Amino acid sequence: MGREHLRKFEMAMPLNLKRAARLDGFRILSPPSGNLNAASFVEQLENDVRPTMALTFLCGQRFDVPLLKALQYSVNYHDGALPGYRASM
């Protein structure tokens, strides 16, 4: 039997996030200290940025309550196995 029955799939190209942000008009923010929950970063979000939504990818830090309140709506994508890596509050 030949391989004619096998489906061909194309590999998706990796997303160039900086280019997408420039073209689609969104900002990429990262705290200078590396700590998402740093009071100065949360304050910057609350006072200067005032986000209505946040999307994080593979973030290894837990979002504390002040950060979650500053973000209004947030989605954190990660590929951890559930329930072992579920979110906790």
Secondary structure in CASP SS format (residue, H / E / C, confidence):
PFRMAT SS
TARGET T0000
AUTHOR 0000-0000-0000
METHOD secondary structure of the structure
MODEL  1
M C 1.00
G C 1.00
R C 1.00
E C 1.00
H C 1.00
L C 1.00
R C 1.00
K C 1.00
F C 1.00
E C 1.00
M C 1.00
A C 1.00
M C 1.00
P C 1.00
L C 1.00
N C 1.00
L H 1.00
K H 1.00
R H 1.00
A H 1.00
A H 1.00
R H 1.00
L H 1.00
D H 1.00
G C 1.00
F C 1.00
R C 1.00
I C 1.00
L C 1.00
S C 1.00
P C 1.00
P C 1.00
S C 1.00
G C 1.00
N C 1.00
L C 1.00
N C 1.00
A C 1.00
A H 1.00
S H 1.00
F H 1.00
V H 1.00
E H 1.00
Q H 1.00
L H 1.00
E H 1.00
N H 1.00
D H 1.00
V H 1.00
R C 1.00
P C 1.00
T C 1.00
M C 1.00
A E 1.00
L E 1.00
T E 1.00
F E 1.00
L C 1.00
C C 1.00
G C 1.00
Q C 1.00
R C 1.00
F C 1.00
D C 1.00
V H 1.00
P H 1.00
L H 1.00
L H 1.00
K H 1.00
A H 1.00
L H 1.00
Q C 1.00
Y C 1.00
S E 1.00
V E 1.00
N E 1.00
Y E 1.00
H C 1.00
D C 1.00
G C 1.00
A C 1.00
L C 1.00
P C 1.00
G C 1.00
Y C 1.00
R C 1.00
A C 1.00
S C 1.00
M C 1.00
END
